[in-house]
Amino acid sequence: MKLHSVRTHKSAENLPREGQLAWKIAEVASDPVDVADDVIEMIGNRVIDNAAVAAASLNRRPVASARAQAEAHPFQPGATVFGLTQHHRLSPEWAAWANGVAVRELDFHDTYLAADYSHPGDNIPPILAVAQHCGLDGAALVRGLATGYEIQVDLVTGICLHEHKIDHIAHLGPSAAAGIGTALGLPAEVIYQAVQQALHVTTTTRQSRKGEISSWKAYAPAFAGKMAIEAVDRVMRGEGAPSPAWEGEDGFIAWLLSGPKAEYHVPLPERGEAKRAILNTYTKEHSAEYQSQALIDLARRMGPQVQAKGGFGAIRSIVIHTSHHTHYVIGTGANDPQKMDPKASRETLDHSIMYIFAVALEDGGWHHERSYAPARANRPETIALWHKISTAEDAEWTRRYHSRDPKELAFGGRVVITLNDGSVIEDEIAVADAHPLGARPFKRAQYVEKFRTLAEGIVARAEQDRFLGLVERLPVLTAQELGSLSFSVDPGLLQGRQASGIFDGRKGSAAGLAAE
């Protein structure tokens, strides 16, 4: 890997393309290196992981709405959508939209945390949709996904967005565009323009993850994937993009990040070097914000100790000593009253470590549906416990959170439970049990088990087997086989549209349509 300096340049400096981050990304994306076996294995794991969480979310309202929007755009050859039959093909950007929402809705797939946050599995829906629509084979998809993960991880490693309240999809648009370019075998010139265009149209604020968090949290990555597909298509037709996107005098760094005097350092593989960044990412065992993964595991470990000391009613206070990010984004440092509100949305509760730790402590675990149910959130004893929990930034946990040493990297914290009698129960955890360095690292068997569990009662067993069989042969799939890399369900199990929209092509007032 080579570190590349990225800073603002005045227009008069006429920064050559070869010195621009977008061009360097394009060179990586267009470099036809082989994909290593362990990377191929992990790509298969994440394809399974995405399908697992999509199966569990199929009938949630945001997913059903996105699917209804996509179904208004049938297209041949097109791409598949989770839940629909293999012959029900939709325009690729809309298929990526529907699948992206299904994958993201439960906040239950993979993660990478460094200078910024990301869910690199969000690259899979747009790259897969383009591969299916364009008749690519499994090998092309694998190459594209290796690039998508590589660029996503490298940008997240080098450029912090959240400190400027920019949402992390600003890294996803460029990475998805680069991955699509690799899969299609496009030249560096085309990928260069597409990456810049994707950055330009996917820069949004972090309000999507603040305050009253709405379904847009799930839609945002799908939007980035959809925009990436459109960016690549436009550039393939000979059009250009704002340039230089990152380094320009009125560009991304100068006005949206740390300003004209800032300098970032982004690692990228050198020419001929394999793309291995996916191996630095990690999935979730629990359907919750990644910073809560280790703390859920710690809560289920500490619960029996509390029970032995008089039960949860004997707790006076709980303080979670943790990293800057955990404290300020999902902890009491966020100063969001919604994070303590039992009437808050699922999306908001997912970003409240106080709520999550209380429920995991009481229940001894976490469930992607039951743990967020309104009845669960409104239990008086849970509310009482929840409101006794606070977070505090600890400099050492912040340092470890940003460490470049994988053995030191930590996303957990130290929990101090003080009981009414003054005694203390204290424990700590660095990484989640499912993390590569955790107590029970996820391998292929665990990904398959996650898929089987979440698809139970939704995807027929034979259809599960068919899908998993395709993933096992991913790098050698023919174009026809790749075209069926999805799963369908009994149409009677799918929730239909809740209300009509513009794409349904019907006339009438919005109020009248919504009332149907």
HELIX and SHEET records of a PDB file:
HELIX    1   1 SER A   11  GLU A   13  5                                   3    
HELIX    2   2 ARG A   17  GLY A   19  5                                   3    
HELIX    3   3 LEU A   21  ALA A   29  1                                   9    
HELIX    4   4 ASP A   37  SER A   57  1                                  21    
HELIX    5   5 ARG A   61  GLU A   71  1                                  11    
HELIX    6   6 PRO A   92  ARG A  104  1                                  13    
HELIX    7   7 PRO A  120  ASN A  123  5                                   4    
HELIX    8   8 ILE A  124  HIS A  133  1                                  10    
HELIX    9   9 GLY A  138  GLY A  158  1                                  21    
HELIX   10  10 HIS A  162  HIS A  164  5                                   3    
HELIX   11  11 ILE A  169  LEU A  184  1                                  16    
HELIX   12  12 ALA A  188  VAL A  201  1                                  14    
HELIX   13  13 ARG A  206  ARG A  209  5                                   4    
HELIX   14  14 TRP A  216  MET A  236  1                                  21    
HELIX   15  15 PHE A  252  LEU A  256  1                                   5    
HELIX   16  16 ALA A  277  ASN A  280  5                                   4    
HELIX   17  17 TYR A  290  SER A  292  5                                   3    
HELIX   18  18 GLN A  293  ALA A  308  1                                  16    
HELIX   19  19 PHE A  312  ALA A  314  5                                   3    
HELIX   20  20 HIS A  324  HIS A  325  1                                   2    
HELIX   21  21 THR A  326  ILE A  330  3                                   5    
HELIX   22  22 THR A  332  ALA A  334  5                                   3    
HELIX   23  23 PRO A  337  MET A  340  5                                   4    
HELIX   24  24 ARG A  346  LEU A  349  1                                   4    
HELIX   25  25 ILE A  353  ASP A  363  1                                  11    
HELIX   26  26 ARG A  370  TYR A  372  5                                   3    
HELIX   27  27 PRO A  374  ALA A  377  1                                   4    
HELIX   28  28 PRO A  380  TRP A  386  1                                   7    
HELIX   29  29 ALA A  395  TYR A  401  1                                   7    
HELIX   30  30 ARG A  444  ALA A  455  1                                  12    
HELIX   31  31 ARG A  461  GLU A  472  1                                  12    
HELIX   32  32 LEU A  474  VAL A  476  5                                   3    
HELIX   33  33 ALA A  479  LEU A  482  1                                   4    
HELIX   34  34 PRO A  491  LEU A  493  5                                   3    
HELIX   35  35 ILE A  502  ASP A  504  5                                   3    
HELIX   36  36 ALA A  510  ALA A  514  1                                   5    
SHEET    1   A 2 LYS A   2  ARG A   7  0                                        
SHEET    2   A 2 GLU A 263  LEU A 268 -1                                        
SHEET    1   B 2 PRO A  74  ALA A  79  0                                        
SHEET    2   B 2 LEU A  90  LEU A  90 -1                                        
SHEET    1   C 2 TYR A 112  LEU A 113  0                                        
SHEET    2   C 2 TYR A 117  SER A 118 -1                                        
SHEET    1   D 4 ILE A 389  GLU A 393  0                                        
SHEET    2   D 4 ILE A 315  THR A 322  1                                        
SHEET    3   D 4 GLY A 413  LEU A 419 -1                                        
SHEET    4   D 4 VAL A 424  ILE A 429 -1                                        
END                                                                             
